[in-house]
Amino acid sequence: MFSVLEKNGLFLFDVHSLYQVDEIFPNYSYHENEEDFAFLWDSFVGENAHSIVHELTFFVRKEDSSEKFIRKDEIHKERTYSLASYVTMLENAGFIDIKVSADFTQDPPKDEARRWFFSCQRG
């Protein structure tokens, strides 16, 4: 991102926190069943530290049928790092004015924050 931003350009992004990946996601299961679709989401500990695997299955009713559904499967693999690691990587890349907030607020991250939001500027 640093190489494609103009000088003083902003880089905004968010990541899952260590707490979210290590404490909330493992063995997480969410299922939704509606008339025209069903959604299954199950999460498991990944191979690496602070990683997670999400197995998603969708059943979506075919447009031309009231009884047939199409099944779609996806696997999402995610990994996160410590807050200090993100800041160090951003600094090493040359970003300045690094700001971090949590959970869709302007508040600084706390131990049980689920998502970290970053704002930084290309120097």
C-alpha positions, 0 to 999 in steps of 0.5 A, a space after each residue: 500500500 505504501 508504494 501506491 499511495 501518494 505522499 500524505 495519502 491515507 491508508 485505512 484498514 481493519 483486522 480481527 484482534 487476537 481476542 477475536 481470533 483466539 477466544 471468540 472464533 474457535 468453535 464458533 457456529 452460526 446457522 441461518 435458515 430462511 425460505 429462499 436460502 440457508 447459511 452455515 458458518 463454522 469456525 475452527 482453530 487454524 494451523 498457525 498461531 492466531 489463525 482461524 478457518 471458517 467453513 461456509 456453506 450456502 444453499 440458495 434457491 434456484 430462480 426458476 424453481 421453488 424446491 431446488 437449491 444450489 449449494 456453494 461452499 467456501 473456506 476462509 483462512 485468516 490470521 492476525 498478529 499482535 497490535 504492536 506487530 501491526 504498528 511495527 510493520 506500518 512504521 517499517 514500511 514508512 507510514 506515519 501518524 499511526 492511529 488505532 481504534 477498536 470496535 467501530 468506535 474512536 476508543 483505543 483498543 482494550 484487551 477484549 476488543 474484537 476488531 482493530 481499526 488503523 489509520 496511517 499516512 504515507 510519509 
